[in-house]
């Protein structure tokens, strides 16, 4: 292991949460850095996640906090519950670097860990409005209503059976079914064009509601297959205006390889493609009401799949992109950087240490997400307004 001094020089110590993010703002009262004995909570575990990145996991809260490799070196110096100043002194004693810079980096590191709630010392209170706004932007948490925490009970027997088969075979057959579904649905749309809605089409909406549950079970099944706990399932408000189903896949941060994390994210849309193919077969082989319902359902299925694959929404496409890049909280970091540009709120250290290319990427991605979100929310609000007006008029 490299020396603490070398780690501090090569990479500034950072703490960016995977589920609960730090604000990056230094606490107004810094006296605790000189006097408070520091230690991780008994409920906090150190582990490695995607691409071998170090993570802190709080068993009590279920939250993850990502730290740099330099940060793990600093954490290794907490034996005996030293103060932050004592830790900085230990590093400085074996370093030729600027003592003040080292002390500032260590102080900021522990300030962010305290704000993330993983130290035995309680998080600070009375943060500034800009600091609270930065913390909120980084977390990117939408309102949720959990409906069940027992998804594993239903899926474990299926996952156990699939684990007995070669992984390549399971994934290969699954992808073949997806390809067949896309081909059949595409052919059905090409032959029949856009289906006409009839008085029977309301059945398609009911069937789609059931399929949305299957969509979420797809995510959960892949998690269960990989032995990643699914904490809960329920309903959330995407962009605070659109109710959508969800399964809590927070523990996917434990998966160390990118490909399995991408499969977890894409499991829902890929299941949509399979069922769109099933609806396409029905559309091509039936007539009358069944034909009409199948056509309407397939059209909704394709629309649902495309919306879920859109990386500009906090949806499956975004999570797949994030997983493929090996990134953590790409959307939150992008919005945090935009907030910094607008309000000058202090950046957390993991963003401050980002190079120019990353900052440009955060700006571009955050701006696109924000613009698309504003347009989409405006469309949804306008639609609801027309619905309300129609009801009142009736």
VENMO-V826400 format. One record per backbone hydrogen bond with DSSP energy under -0.5 kcal/mol. NH is the residue of the N-H (numbers start at 1). CO is the residue of the C=O. Records with the same first field share a line. If there is no record, write none. Layout:
# VENMO-V826400
NH=CO, CO
This chain:
# VENMO-V826400
7=3
8=4
9=5
10=6
11=7
16=66
17=15
18=64
19=64
20=64
21=19
30=28
33=30
34=31
35=31
36=32
38=82
41=118
44=41
45=57
47=55
49=53
50=253
51=256
52=49
53=50
55=47
56=65
57=45
58=63
59=43, 57
62=58
63=58
65=56
66=16
67=54
68=14
72=68
73=69
74=70
75=71
76=72
77=74
78=75
81=78
84=33
85=33
87=83
88=84
89=85
90=86
91=87
92=88
93=89
94=90, 91
95=92
102=98
103=99
104=100
105=101
106=102
107=103
108=104
109=105
110=106
111=107
112=108
113=109
114=110
115=111
116=112
117=113, 114
118=113
119=113
120=39
132=128
133=129
134=130
135=131
136=132
137=133
138=134
139=135
140=136
142=140
145=235
147=233
148=233
153=150
154=150, 151
155=151
156=152
159=155
160=156
161=157
162=158
163=159
164=160, 161
165=162
170=166
171=167
172=168
173=169
174=170
175=171
176=172
177=173
178=174
179=175
180=176
181=177
182=178
183=179
184=180
185=181
186=182
187=183
188=184
189=185
190=186
191=187
192=188
193=189
195=193
201=198
203=200
204=201
205=201
206=202
207=203
208=204
209=205
210=206
211=207
212=208
213=209
214=210
215=211
216=212
217=213
218=214
219=215
220=216
221=217
222=218
223=219
224=220
225=221
226=222
227=224
228=223
229=227
231=229, 248
233=148
234=246
235=145
236=244
237=143
238=236, 242
240=237
241=238
242=238
243=241
244=236
246=234
248=232
249=247
252=249
253=250
254=251
255=252
261=257
262=258
263=259
264=260
265=261
266=262
267=263
270=266
271=267
272=268
273=269
274=270
275=271
276=272
277=273
278=274
279=275
280=276
281=277
282=278
283=279
284=280
285=281
286=282
290=287
291=287
292=288
293=289
294=290
295=291
296=292
297=293
298=294
299=295
300=296
301=297
302=298
303=299
304=300
305=301
306=302
307=303
308=304
309=305
310=307
311=309
313=310
315=313
317=308
318=310
319=315
320=316
321=317
322=318
323=319
324=320
325=321
326=322, 323
327=322
333=329
334=330
335=331
336=332
337=333
338=334
339=335
340=336
341=337
342=338
343=339
344=340
345=339
351=348
352=348
353=349
354=351
359=355
360=356
361=357
362=358
363=359
364=360
365=361
366=362
367=363
368=364
369=365
370=366
371=367
372=368
373=369
374=370
375=371
376=372
377=373
378=374
379=375
380=376
381=377
382=378
383=379
384=380
385=381
386=382
387=383
388=384
389=385
390=386
391=387
392=388
393=389
394=390
